[in-house]
Amino acid sequence: MKPEAPGVPVEAGAPFTVESVGSDQLVRLHFFVPRAAVSTTRFILEGYDHLGVQTSEPGSSHVTWTVPAALRADAEALLADLLTRLR
């Protein structure tokens, strides 16, 4: 069973969860990867200028991407592909 991000339920079988932030102008994508892959996800996201910002706690496998709502579909597609390659 996957651990849950604080306050964000993980649906059964879902590779990531989505949370609206503030006035729905931003969304957060929460996901888990092996700790060794956290830097890889940051590197990939940074390769897509202005797509979003990655945050994670030191030593944690819980990663959050914060992206503009207008780019949500692009971020979800990138993340889904990335997670299939990392797992």
C-alpha positions in Angstrom: 0.0 0.0 0.0 1.2 3.5 -0.9 1.7 6.0 1.9 -0.5 9.1 1.7 0.5 12.7 1.3 -0.7 14.8 4.2 -4.4 15.6 3.6 -4.4 14.0 0.1 -6.0 10.6 -0.2 -4.5 8.2 -2.7 -7.0 6.4 -4.8 -6.5 2.7 -5.3 -4.2 2.2 -8.3 -3.8 5.9 -9.0 -0.2 6.9 -9.9 -0.7 10.4 -8.6 -3.4 12.6 -7.0 -4.4 16.1 -7.9 -5.3 18.9 -5.5 -6.6 22.4 -6.4 -4.8 25.3 -4.7 -6.3 28.6 -3.8 -8.6 30.1 -6.4 -8.1 27.1 -8.8 -5.3 28.9 -10.6 -2.8 26.3 -9.4 -2.9 22.5 -9.0 -0.6 20.2 -7.1 0.2 16.8 -8.3 1.3 14.4 -5.5 3.1 11.2 -6.2 5.7 8.8 -4.8 8.9 7.6 -6.5 11.9 5.7 -5.1 14.1 8.2 -3.2 16.9 7.8 -5.7 14.5 9.1 -8.5 13.5 12.3 -6.8 16.3 14.3 -8.4 15.4 12.7 -11.8 11.8 14.0 -11.6 13.1 17.5 -10.7 15.6 17.4 -13.6 12.8 16.4 -16.1 10.4 19.0 -14.8 13.0 21.7 -15.0 13.6 20.8 -18.6 10.1 22.0 -19.4 10.5 25.7 -18.8 7.7 27.2 -16.6 5.7 24.0 -16.4 5.9 23.8 -12.7 7.8 23.7 -9.4 8.8 20.5 -7.6 8.9 20.2 -3.8 9.8 17.3 -1.5 11.1 16.8 2.0 14.7 15.7 2.4 14.8 11.9 2.6 11.2 11.5 1.5 9.8 9.7 -1.5 6.7 12.0 -1.6 7.0 14.6 -4.3 4.7 17.5 -5.2 4.6 19.3 -8.5 2.8 22.7 -8.4 1.6 23.8 -11.9 -0.7 26.4 -13.3 -4.1 25.0 -13.9 -3.9 25.9 -17.6 -0.9 23.5 -17.9 -2.5 20.7 -15.9 -3.1 18.4 -18.9 0.5 18.8 -20.0 1.9 18.1 -16.5 -0.3 15.1 -16.0 0.7 13.6 -19.3 4.4 14.2 -18.6 4.1 12.8 -15.1 2.1 9.7 -16.2 4.8 8.9 -18.7 7.6 9.6 -16.3 6.1 7.4 -13.6 5.7 4.4 -16.0 9.4 4.7 -16.9 10.6 5.0 -13.3 8.6 2.1 -11.8 
